[in-house]
Amino acid sequence: MLDLSLCMIVKNEVQHLERCLTSIRDLVCEIIIGDTGSDDGSMDIARRFGARIVPVAWEDNFAQARNTVLAQATSSWILVLDADEEAVGWSCSAMLPLLSNSEVFGYYIQMVSYVGDPASREFVTDSVCRLFRNDPRIRFRGRIHEEAAQSIQELPGSPIAFSSLTLAHYGYLQSEIKRKDKHLRNLSILEEALAEAPEDVLLRYALGTEYFQAEQYAEAAALLLPLLNEISPSNGYGSDLYIKAACSLYLLGQNEQACQIIDAGLAHYADFSDLYDLKASILMKQGKATEALELLNTALSCGDVSAAYTTTSGCGTYRTHCSAARVCERLLRFQEALRHYESALSCRPDYLPAWTELVPFLLLDNRPIRLIGLLLRYPQALNSELLTILIPSALNARSTEIVQYVLLKSPYNSTVIPPLLDVMRLFQEDKDEVACSKLYDMLRSTPGDPMLVRYLWAAAWKRQDASQARHVAEQICSHDSLYLVQLIMEGCEPADSSFSDWQSILQILVQVGAWESVLRLYRHANGRMELGTIPPSLLCGLLKAPSGIKKEWCRLYENDFSKAHQSRFPNTAEKFIFTLLAQSCGTFLDLPASHSSSPTSPAAHIGEASLQLAKASYYGSLAIEWSDFRIYFRSFSFR
């Protein structure tokens, strides 16, 4: 054990205390806990770890309570923790050189504070001085957001150094904030303290931070902006002040003023990636994508700055790569976007926002094998959240490679893979009788399951058995969208039909390969199916329809274009889809050129240009690799 005392103040922390003490007990020679009124069994846990318990009267003053405990320490060094913190990977061999350095009086430790939902694993980082010499002159200051660094800095010849130690902090998770009602508690303490010292800079900063965390950005900006002229940039929280002030203005829609604050901050903190990220967001809102990408690349060159600044998880690494990828897509630089998405995963393999974009991207780009390669490279990423993105996309795209990988080769626990996936594999292999048999077996276990009923309905339409389809649809409430679509496909038009669920019905028909019924649904929809809104994965599936189906569908579209539905034309995304459908079956759309309703939109020009290029390609005057054009469907997401 080290010559080190652990000092804590605790009240009702039975959920966290054991984890905290377990992480540090082999390193410290004594544990001193100031109990401010626990009644939940926390002190029983403390006693099991051999802690010395000191009753501490709570007077709405964190520094006072902490200093009461510090006075009880007997070791040469003191470590201060809260119960909702955990020492991550600490060891005697790593800490001994720190405690042996006679020139240092205290150390900054990196605090990783998890925020929001625990499953997201998002966090912010900060550096806190929690490890320091046992010196009566070193004490905490501040009723709340208390700190000991200032008292160390005032000592002659007593520097504070940065360490490589890390603490995980769980107190900013939304569930914890709600459980402890931290916001109201903190506001009460801060307002009382400010009434006694209204000009105190640290208290005003703490109150502004409290408002910022509570998403009260106007109040936060009113407190933080004046402080920019009152503190030195070398102050330990100076960079945090700039990013919070600028972010508050941005979230209030005051973009020009936010940019001014960012530029002023960058003059002091030129490697602060969060400031570049934030300004890039503002430039994107202003339509300045090229300038935004330059800033994001600068942020990436700064890298992970969590050791020096209070920063958001992934700034300068995976989060910034993902932002840069989206900007590249806006600029139609798709292969550069792909590199950024993959770089994001190389930094954090389980980063779901990157997968959310990559899955449809690679399906559109006709690269399922590359997607499987990424899944093989990062097996830890294939969790239940990713499966909810991957499986529907693979089924819509009729990607047998991905379906077979998930079913047969993925390392993921097979109990979490939905049984319906194997049924869909059978449908896509045209083993419909076996698939339906399995569906009926599953229905016996979960009678009336609407998803199972929908697939049985689609299977009936694949056989062109309208009466059986109606029989299946009648198992669901007559007001359900499936039953209404059934009536529409029979040629009946229910008076109360809004036809709002056509897209989910279309997906099911495509997934089982009911191609004739896809045509039937489109024909009877009477112009109400605007295919420009379909997900990219479904476009991939439609492109795999038999050529005869696609030719007939294109003919129907041409007729619609020239008839009664002019009020909804031109829809450039839809025109682009049918251009691809026609090209994929060896024909072209016979449509006149038209003016887009959004003539300045890149997507509008892509739609019109693709139509004309397809005609040129059909007549043999221009050779085009049309597989390259599929990915341009992404551009219609940015209209």
C-alpha positions in Angstrom: 0.0 0.0 0.0 1.0 3.6 -0.6 1.5 6.4 1.9 -1.9 7.7 0.8 -5.2 8.5 2.6 -8.5 8.3 0.8 -10.9 11.1 2.0 -14.5 11.2 1.0 -17.8 12.8 2.0 -20.8 10.5 1.5 -24.6 10.6 1.9 -26.8 7.7 0.7 -24.5 6.3 -1.9 -25.4 2.6 -1.5 -25.6 2.3 -5.4 -22.1 3.4 -6.0 -19.9 3.2 -2.9 -18.8 -0.4 -3.2 -17.6 0.1 -6.8 -15.6 3.2 -5.8 -13.9 1.6 -2.8 -13.1 -1.6 -4.6 -11.3 0.4 -7.3 -8.9 2.0 -4.8 -8.7 -0.2 -1.6 -5.4 -1.9 -2.5 -3.6 1.4 -3.0 -4.5 3.4 0.1 -3.4 2.8 3.7 -6.5 4.4 5.2 -10.0 5.3 4.2 -11.8 8.2 5.9 -15.4 8.9 5.1 -17.3 11.9 6.3 -20.9 10.8 6.7 -23.3 13.8 6.1 -26.4 11.8 7.1 -26.7 8.5 5.4 -29.6 6.2 6.2 -29.5 3.7 3.3 -26.8 1.3 4.4 -23.9 3.2 2.8 -21.9 3.2 6.1 -22.3 -0.6 6.4 -20.5 -0.8 3.1 -17.8 1.6 4.3 -17.2 -0.4 7.4 -16.7 -3.6 5.4 -13.8 -1.8 3.7 -12.3 -0.8 7.0 -13.2 2.9 6.7 -13.0 5.3 9.6 -16.3 7.1 9.6 -16.5 10.8 10.7 -19.9 12.4 11.3 -20.0 15.7 9.4 -22.8 18.2 9.9 -24.1 19.3 6.5 -24.3 23.1 6.1 -24.7 23.4 2.3 -21.0 23.9 1.9 -19.0 21.2 0.1 -15.6 22.7 0.8 -16.3 22.9 4.5 -17.4 19.3 4.6 -14.3 18.1 2.6 -11.9 20.1 4.7 -13.3 18.5 7.9 -12.4 15.1 6.5 -9.0 16.2 5.2 -8.0 17.3 8.8 -8.4 13.6 9.8 -5.8 12.2 7.3 -2.5 10.9 8.6 -0.7 9.9 5.4 1.7 12.0 3.5 -0.6 12.2 0.5 -4.3 12.6 0.1 -6.7 11.3 -2.6 -10.2 12.8 -2.7 -13.0 10.8 -4.4 -16.8 10.9 -4.6 -18.8 7.7 -4.2 -20.0 8.0 -7.9 -16.4 7.9 -9.1 -14.1 5.0 -9.9 -10.4 4.8 -10.3 -9.7 3.2 -13.7 -6.7 1.0 -14.0 -4.7 2.5 -11.2 -1.7 0.6 -9.7 1.0 1.0 -7.1 3.7 0.9 -9.8 2.1 3.8 -11.7 1.4 5.9 -8.6 4.7 5.5 -6.7 6.7 7.8 -8.9 4.1 10.5 -8.5 4.2 10.4 -4.7 8.0 10.2 -4.7 8.4 13.5 -6.7 9.5 16.0 -4.1 9.0 19.0 -6.5 5.2 18.5 -6.9 2.5 19.3 -4.4 -0.5 18.1 -6.4 -1.6 16.3 -9.5 -4.4 16.9 -12.0 -6.4 13.7 -12.8 -8.4 13.3 -15.9 -12.1 13.0 -15.0 -14.3 11.2 -17.5 -17.9 12.1 -16.8 -20.5 9.9 -18.5 -23.6 11.8 -19.6 -27.1 11.0 -20.8 -28.0 7.4 -21.3 -25.4 4.9 -20.0 -25.8 2.8 -23.2 -24.5 5.7 -25.3 -21.2 5.8 -23.5 -20.9 9.5 -24.2 -18.8 11.6 -21.9 -17.1 14.9 -21.2 -13.6 15.2 -19.8 -12.0 17.6 -17.4 -8.9 17.8 -15.3 -9.3 18.0 -11.5 -6.8 18.3 -8.7 -7.7 15.4 -6.4 -4.3 14.0 -5.4 -2.1 16.3 -3.3 0.2 16.5 -0.3 -1.2 16.4 3.2 -0.5 20.0 4.0 -2.8 22.1 6.3 -2.4 24.9 3.8 -4.0 22.9 1.0 -7.8 23.1 1.4 -10.8 23.2 -0.7 -12.6 26.4 -1.6 -16.1 27.0 -2.8 -19.5 26.0 -1.4 -20.1 24.0 -4.5 -17.9 22.9 -7.5 -15.2 23.2 -4.9 -11.5 22.9 -5.8 -8.2 22.7 -4.0 -5.9 23.8 -6.9 -6.0 27.5 -6.0 -4.7 26.9 -2.5 -1.8 24.9 -3.9 -0.9 27.5 -6.5 -0.6 30.1 -3.8 2.1 28.2 -2.1 5.7 29.2 -3.0 7.4 26.6 -5.2 4.5 24.2 -5.2 3.6 23.3 -8.8 0.7 21.1 -9.9 1.5 18.5 -12.5 -0.6 16.5 -14.9 -0.8 12.8 -14.3 -2.0 10.0 -16.6 -4.5 8.8 -14.0 -8.2 8.6 -14.9 -11.4 8.7 -12.9 -14.7 7.5 -14.3 -17.6 9.7 -13.0 -21.2 8.5 -13.2 -22.9 11.3 -11.4 -23.8 13.2 -14.6 -25.8 10.4 -16.0 -29.4 11.5 -16.5 -30.7 8.9 -14.1 -28.4 10.2 -11.3 -29.2 13.8 -11.9 -32.9 13.0 -11.6 -32.4 10.7 -8.6 -30.5 13.3 -6.6 -32.3 16.4 -8.0 -28.8 17.9 -8.4 -29.9 20.9 -10.4 -32.2 22.4 -7.8 -29.8 21.5 -5.0 -26.9 23.2 -6.7 -28.9 26.3 -7.7 -30.0 26.8 -4.1 -26.4 26.6 -2.8 -25.0 28.8 -5.5 -27.6 31.5 -5.2 -27.1 31.6 -1.5 -23.3 31.9 -1.9 -23.6 34.6 -4.6 -25.9 36.6 -2.3 -22.9 36.8 0.1 -20.3 37.4 -2.7 -22.0 38.6 -5.8 -18.8 39.5 -7.6 -17.1 36.1 -7.0 -15.9 34.9 -10.4 -15.8 31.2 -9.6 -19.3 31.2 -8.2 -20.7 33.0 -11.3 -18.9 30.6 -13.6 -20.3 27.7 -11.5 -23.8 29.1 -11.7 -23.5 29.6 -15.5 -22.3 26.0 -15.9 -25.3 24.8 -13.9 -27.7 26.6 -16.2 -25.8 25.3 -19.2 -26.1 21.7 -18.0 -29.8 22.3 -17.3 -30.2 23.5 -21.0 -31.2 27.0 -19.8 -28.9 28.7 -22.4 -30.1 32.3 -22.1 -29.4 32.3 -18.4 -26.1 30.5 -19.0 -25.0 33.1 -21.6 -26.0 36.0 -19.4 -23.6 34.7 -16.7 -20.7 33.4 -18.8 -20.2 36.1 -21.4 -19.2 38.9 -19.0 -16.7 36.5 -17.4 -14.7 36.4 -20.7 -13.4 39.8 -19.9 -12.7 39.1 -16.3 -10.6 36.0 -16.3 -7.1 35.2 -17.6 -6.9 32.7 -20.5 -4.4 30.8 -18.3 -7.1 30.2 -15.8 -7.8 26.4 -15.4 -11.4 26.8 -16.6 -10.8 29.4 -19.2 -11.2 27.1 -22.2 -14.4 25.6 -20.7 -15.8 29.1 -20.3 -15.2 29.9 -24.0 -16.8 26.7 -25.3 -19.8 26.9 -23.0 -20.4 30.6 -23.8 -20.1 30.0 -27.6 -22.3 26.9 -27.4 -25.0 28.7 -25.5 -25.1 31.4 -28.2 -25.2 28.8 -30.9 -28.1 27.0 -29.3 -29.9 30.3 -28.9 -29.5 30.9 -32.7 -27.0 33.8 -32.2 -24.5 32.3 -34.7 -22.5 35.4 -35.6 -21.9 36.3 -31.9 -21.0 32.6 -31.3 -18.4 32.7 -34.1 -16.8 35.8 -32.5 -16.5 34.0 -29.2 -15.0 31.0 -30.9 -12.4 33.0 -32.8 -11.5 34.8 -29.6 -11.1 31.4 -27.9 -9.0 30.0 -30.7 -6.6 32.9 -30.3 -5.8 31.5 -26.8 -6.4 27.8 -27.3 -5.3 27.1 -30.9 -5.5 23.3 -30.5 -8.9 23.1 -28.8 -10.8 20.8 -31.2 -14.2 21.5 -29.7 -14.1 25.1 -30.8 -13.4 24.0 -34.4 -16.2 21.5 -34.3 -18.7 24.0 -33.0 -17.8 26.6 -35.7 -18.1 23.9 -38.4 -21.6 23.3 -37.2 -22.4 27.0 -37.5 -20.9 27.1 -41.0 -22.9 24.1 -42.1 -26.1 25.9 -41.1 -25.0 28.8 -43.2 -24.5 26.6 -46.2 -20.7 26.9 -46.1 -19.8 23.2 -46.4 -16.3 23.6 -47.8 -15.2 26.0 -45.0 -16.8 23.6 -42.4 -14.8 20.7 -43.8 -11.6 22.7 -43.4 -12.4 23.3 -39.8 -13.2 19.7 -39.1 -10.0 18.6 -40.7 -8.2 21.1 -38.4 -10.0 19.6 -35.4 -8.8 16.2 -36.5 -5.3 17.4 -36.7 -5.6 18.5 -33.0 -6.7 15.0 -32.1 -7.8 14.0 -28.6 -7.2 17.0 -26.3 -8.9 15.6 -23.2 -5.6 15.8 -21.3 -5.6 19.6 -21.7 -9.2 20.7 -22.0 -12.7 20.1 -20.8 -13.9 18.3 -24.0 -16.8 16.2 -25.4 -16.1 12.5 -26.1 -14.9 12.0 -29.7 -14.1 15.6 -30.5 -10.9 15.5 -32.6 -11.4 11.8 -33.2 -14.5 9.6 -34.0 -17.2 12.2 -33.5 -15.4 14.7 -35.7 -14.7 12.0 -38.4 -18.4 11.3 -38.5 -19.2 15.0 -38.8 -16.6 15.4 -41.6 -18.1 12.4 -43.4 -21.6 14.0 -43.4 -20.1 17.2 -44.8 -18.3 15.3 -47.5 -21.6 13.8 -48.5 -23.1 17.2 -48.8 -20.3 18.0 -51.1 -20.9 14.8 -53.0 -17.4 13.6 -52.1 -18.7 10.1 -51.3 -15.4 8.1 -51.2 -13.9 10.7 -48.9 -17.0 10.4 -46.7 -16.5 6.6 -46.6 -12.9 7.0 -45.4 -14.1 9.3 -42.6 -16.8 6.9 -41.5 -14.4 4.1 -41.4 -11.8 6.2 -39.5 -14.5 6.9 -36.9 -14.9 3.2 -36.4 -11.2 2.7 -36.1 -11.2 5.2 -33.2 -14.4 3.7 -31.6 -15.7 0.5 -33.2 -19.0 0.6 -31.4 -19.9 4.2 -32.4 -23.5 3.7 -33.5 -23.9 7.0 -35.4 -21.1 5.9 -37.8 -22.7 2.5 -38.3 -26.1 4.2 -38.8 -24.7 6.0 -41.8 -22.3 3.3 -43.1 -24.8 0.5 -43.4 -27.1 2.3 -46.0 -24.0 3.9 -47.5 -22.3 0.6 -48.3 -25.5 -1.0 -49.4 -26.2 1.8 -51.9 -22.6 1.7 -53.0 -23.1 -2.0 -53.7 -20.4 -3.1 -51.3 -21.9 -5.6 -48.9 -18.6 -7.5 -48.7 -16.9 -4.4 -47.4 -19.6 -4.0 -44.8 -19.0 -7.6 -43.7 -15.3 -6.9 -43.6 -15.9 -4.1 -41.1 -18.1 -6.3 -39.0 -15.3 -9.0 -39.0 -12.7 -6.3 -38.1 -14.8 -5.0 -35.2 -16.7 -8.0 -33.8 -17.3 -6.1 -30.5 -19.5 -3.7 -32.4 -22.1 -6.2 -33.3 -24.5 -5.6 -30.4 -28.3 -5.5 -30.2 -28.4 -1.8 -31.2 -26.4 -2.4 -34.3 -28.5 -5.4 -35.2 -31.6 -3.2 -35.2 -30.0 -1.2 -37.9 -28.3 -3.9 -39.8 -31.0 -6.6 -40.1 -33.9 -4.4 -41.5 -31.5 -2.7 -43.9 -30.1 -6.1 -45.1 -33.7 -7.5 -45.6 -34.9 -4.4 -47.4 -31.8 -4.5 -49.7 -32.3 -8.3 -50.1 -28.6 -8.7 -49.3 -28.3 -12.4 -48.9 -24.6 -12.0 -48.0 -25.3 -9.9 -44.9 -28.3 -12.1 -43.8 -26.2 -15.2 -44.1 -23.3 -13.6 -42.2 -25.5 -12.6 -39.3 -27.2 -16.0 -39.2 -24.2 -18.3 -39.8 -20.9 -16.6 -39.2 -21.3 -13.7 -36.9 -19.8 -14.1 -33.4 -22.8 -12.6 -31.8 -25.0 -14.6 -29.4 -27.5 -16.4 -31.5 -30.2 -16.0 -28.9 -30.3 -12.3 -29.6 -30.7 -12.7 -33.4 -34.5 -12.7 -34.1 -35.9 -16.0 -35.3 -37.7 -14.1 -38.0 -34.4 -13.5 -39.8 -34.0 -17.2 -40.7 -37.6 -17.1 -42.0 -36.7 -14.2 -44.2 -33.7 -16.0 -45.5 -36.0 -18.8 -46.7 -38.3 -16.3 -48.4 -35.4 -14.7 -50.2 -34.2 -18.1 -51.3 -37.8 -18.7 -52.6 -38.4 -21.5 -50.1 -41.8 -20.0 -49.4 -43.5 -23.2 -48.1 -40.9 -23.8 -45.5 -40.9 -20.2 -44.5 -44.7 -20.1 -44.1 -44.6 -23.2 -42.0 -42.2 -21.7 -39.7 -44.3 -18.5 -39.5 -47.4 -20.6 -38.4 -45.3 -22.4 -35.8 -44.2 -19.0 -34.4 -47.8 -17.7 -34.4 -48.8 -20.7 -32.3 -46.4 -19.4 -29.6 -47.4 -15.7 -30.0 -50.9 -15.7 -31.4 -51.9 -12.5 -33.3 -48.3 -11.2 -33.5 -48.9 -8.4 -36.1 -45.4 -8.7 -37.6 -45.9 -12.4 -38.3 -49.3 -11.8 -39.7 -47.9 -9.2 -42.0 -45.3 -11.6 -43.4 -47.9 -14.3 -43.9 -50.1 -11.7 -45.7 -47.2 -10.8 -48.0 -46.5 -14.5 -48.7 -50.1 -14.9 -49.8 -49.7 -12.0 -52.2 -46.4 -13.5 -53.5 -48.6 -16.5 -54.5 -51.1 -14.0 -55.9 -53.7 -15.5 -53.6 -55.8 -12.4 -52.9 -58.5 -14.3 -50.9 -55.9 -15.9 -48.6 -54.3 -12.5 -48.2 -57.6 -11.1 -47.1 -58.2 -13.9 -44.7 -54.8 -13.3 -43.1 -55.4 -9.5 -43.0 -58.8 -10.0 -41.3 -56.9 -11.5 -38.3 -55.9 -7.9 -37.5 -58.3 -5.1 -36.4 -60.3 -3.8 -39.4 -58.9 -0.3 -38.8 -55.3 -1.5 -39.0 -53.3 -0.2 -42.0 -52.6 -3.7 -43.3 -56.4 -4.4 -43.7 -56.9 -1.0 -45.3 -54.1 -1.7 -47.8 -55.6 -5.1 -48.5 -58.8 -3.4 -49.5 -57.0 -0.9 -51.7 -55.1 -3.7 -53.5 -58.4 -5.4 -54.1 -59.6 -2.2 -55.8 -61.8 -1.0 -53.0 -61.2 2.4 -51.5 -62.2 2.7 -47.8 -63.5 6.1 -47.0 -61.3 6.5 -44.0 -58.1 5.3 -45.7 -55.2 7.7 -45.2 -52.7 5.3 -46.8 -50.1 6.4 -44.4 -48.4 3.1 -43.9 -47.7 2.2 -47.5 -43.9 2.3 -47.0 -43.8 -0.4 -44.3 -46.1 -2.5 -46.5 -43.9 -2.0 -49.5 -40.8 -3.1 -47.4 -42.5 -6.4 -46.4 -43.5 -7.1 -50.0 -40.0 -6.5 -51.2 -38.4 -8.5 -48.4 -40.5 -11.6 -49.3 -40.1 -11.0 -53.1 -43.8 -10.4 -53.8 -42.9 -8.5 -57.0 -46.3 -8.7 -58.8 -48.0 -7.3 -55.7 -45.5 -4.4 -55.5 -46.8 -3.4 -58.9 -50.4 -3.9 -57.8 -49.8 -1.7 -54.7 -48.3 1.0 -56.8 -51.1 0.8 -59.4 -53.9 1.0 -56.9 -52.2 3.7 -54.8 -53.3 6.3 -57.4 -50.2 8.5 -57.2 -50.0 8.4 -53.4 -46.7 6.5 -53.2 -44.0 9.1 -53.4 -41.0 6.8 -53.7 -38.6 9.6 -53.2 -38.9 9.2 -49.5 -38.0 5.5 -49.3 -34.9 4.5 -47.3 -31.7 3.8 -49.3 -31.8 0.1 -48.4 -35.3 -0.3 -50.0 -34.0 1.3 -53.2 -31.3 -1.4 -53.3 -34.0 -4.1 -52.9 -36.2 -2.6 -55.6 -33.2 -2.7 -58.0 -33.1 -6.5 -57.6 -36.6 -7.0 -58.8 -37.0 -9.0 -62.1 -36.5 -7.0 -65.2 -40.1 -7.4 -66.4 -41.4 -6.0 -63.1 -39.1 -3.0 -63.3 -40.1 -2.3 -66.9 -43.8 -2.4 -66.1 -43.3 -0.2 -63.1 -41.4 2.3 -65.2 -44.2 2.3 -67.7 -46.7 3.0 -64.9 -44.6 5.8 -63.7 -44.4 7.4 -67.2 -48.2 7.2 -67.4 -48.5 8.8 -64.0 -46.1 11.5 -65.0 -48.2 12.5 -68.0 -51.7 12.2 -66.5 -53.5 13.5 -63.5 -50.9 13.7 -60.8 -49.0 16.8 -62.0 -49.6 18.4 -58.6 -46.9 16.2 -57.1 -44.4 16.3 -60.0 -41.6 16.9 -60.5 -40.1 14.9 -57.6 -36.5 14.7 -58.5 -35.7 11.9 -56.0 -38.5 9.8 -57.4 -37.4 10.5 -61.0 -33.9 9.5 -60.0 -35.1 6.2 -58.6 -37.1 5.3 -61.7 -34.1 6.4 -63.9 -32.0 3.8 -62.0 -34.8 1.2 -62.2 -35.1 1.7 -66.0 -31.4 1.5 -66.5 -31.0 -1.6 -64.4 -33.4 -3.5 -66.8 -31.9 -2.2 -70.0 -34.3 0.6 -70.9 -34.8 4.3 -70.1 -37.5 6.6 -69.0 -39.3 8.4 -71.7 -39.9 11.6 -69.8 -39.5 15.2 -71.0 -37.0 17.4 -69.2 -38.6 19.5 -66.6 -37.7 22.3 -64.2 -37.2 21.3 -60.6 -39.1 23.1 -57.8 -35.6 23.5 -56.2 -33.4 24.6 -59.1 -30.5 25.4 -56.8 -30.5 22.0 -55.1 -27.6 19.7 -56.2 -29.9 16.8 -55.8 -32.3 18.4 -58.3 -29.6 18.7 -60.9 -28.5 15.2 -60.3 -32.0 13.9 -60.9 -32.3 15.8 -64.2 -28.8 15.0 -65.4 -29.2 11.3 -64.6 -32.3 11.1 -66.8 -30.5 12.6 -69.8 -27.4 10.6 -69.2 -29.4 7.4 -69.1 -30.9 8.3 -72.5 -27.4 9.0 -74.0 -26.2 5.7 -72.5 -29.2 3.7 -73.9 -28.6 5.0 -77.5 -24.9 4.0 -77.2 -23.4 7.5 -77.4 -22.1 7.5 -73.8 -20.7 4.7 -71.8 -21.5 5.0 -68.1 -20.9 2.8 -65.1 -24.3 3.1 -63.6 -23.4 1.3 -60.4 -21.5 4.5 -59.4 -24.7 6.5 -59.6 -26.6 4.5 -56.9 -24.7 6.3 -54.1 -26.0 9.7 -55.4 -29.3 8.8 -53.9 -27.7 10.0 -50.6 -27.8 13.5 -51.9 -31.6 13.6 -51.7 -31.4 13.3 -48.0 -30.0 16.9 -47.8 -32.7 18.7 -49.6 
